[in-house]
Amino acid sequence: MDAEAAKYIGAGLAVLPLLGVGLGLGILFGNYMQGAFRNPSATAGLSGTFYIAFALTEATGLFALVVAVLILFS
């Protein structure tokens, strides 16, 4: 196998966690909106946890993207 082909395969495998990030963000936003619509007075209590979960989920996606770019261009 050519080294260039191995880099493309490695970069493709490195972005597979982005699928999980997309699913996780969809579930996160959906559950937050459902909780906010069911009990609007509890929205302020949910927002802190929501932002922390959003940041951690998004950071996972950014790390996967950075690893893929490093594999591709190194």
C-alpha positions as CSV (number, residue, x, y, z in Angstrom):
1,M,0.0,0.0,0.0
2,D,1.2,3.5,-0.8
3,A,2.0,5.8,2.0
4,E,-0.3,8.5,0.6
5,A,-3.2,6.0,0.6
6,A,-2.5,5.1,4.2
7,K,-2.7,8.8,5.2
8,Y,-6.1,9.1,3.5
9,I,-7.4,6.0,5.2
10,G,-6.0,7.1,8.6
11,A,-7.6,10.6,8.2
12,G,-10.9,9.0,7.3
13,L,-10.8,6.7,10.3
14,A,-9.9,9.6,12.5
15,V,-13.1,11.5,11.7
16,L,-15.4,8.6,12.6
17,P,-16.0,10.1,16.1
18,L,-17.7,13.0,14.4
19,L,-20.7,10.7,13.7
20,G,-21.0,10.2,17.5
21,V,-20.6,13.9,18.1
22,G,-23.5,14.7,15.7
23,L,-25.7,12.1,17.3
24,G,-24.8,13.3,20.8
25,L,-25.5,16.9,20.0
26,G,-28.8,16.1,18.5
27,I,-29.8,14.1,21.6
28,L,-28.5,16.8,23.9
29,F,-30.4,19.7,22.2
30,G,-33.5,17.6,21.9
31,N,-33.6,16.6,25.5
32,Y,-32.8,20.2,26.6
33,M,-35.6,21.6,24.5
34,Q,-38.0,19.0,25.7
35,G,-37.2,19.7,29.4
36,A,-37.4,23.5,28.8
37,F,-40.8,23.2,27.1
38,R,-42.2,20.8,29.8
39,N,-41.1,23.0,32.7
40,P,-40.1,26.5,31.7
41,S,-39.2,27.5,35.3
42,A,-36.5,24.8,35.5
43,T,-34.7,26.1,32.3
44,A,-32.3,28.3,34.3
45,G,-31.2,25.2,36.4
46,L,-30.7,23.1,33.3
47,S,-28.7,25.6,31.3
48,G,-25.4,25.2,33.3
49,T,-25.3,21.5,32.8
50,F,-26.3,21.9,29.2
51,Y,-23.5,24.3,28.4
52,I,-20.9,22.0,30.0
53,A,-22.2,18.9,28.1
54,F,-22.3,20.9,24.9
55,A,-18.7,22.1,25.3
56,L,-17.4,18.6,26.1
57,T,-19.2,17.0,23.2
58,E,-18.0,19.7,20.8
59,A,-14.5,19.4,22.1
60,T,-14.5,15.7,21.2
61,G,-15.4,16.6,17.6
62,L,-12.7,19.3,17.4
63,F,-10.1,16.9,18.7
64,A,-11.0,14.3,16.1
65,L,-10.9,16.9,13.4
66,V,-7.5,18.2,14.5
67,V,-6.1,14.6,14.6
68,A,-7.4,14.0,11.1
69,V,-5.8,17.2,9.7
70,L,-2.5,16.3,11.4
71,I,-2.6,12.9,9.9
72,L,-3.4,14.3,6.5
73,F,-0.9,17.1,6.3
74,S,2.1,15.6,8.1
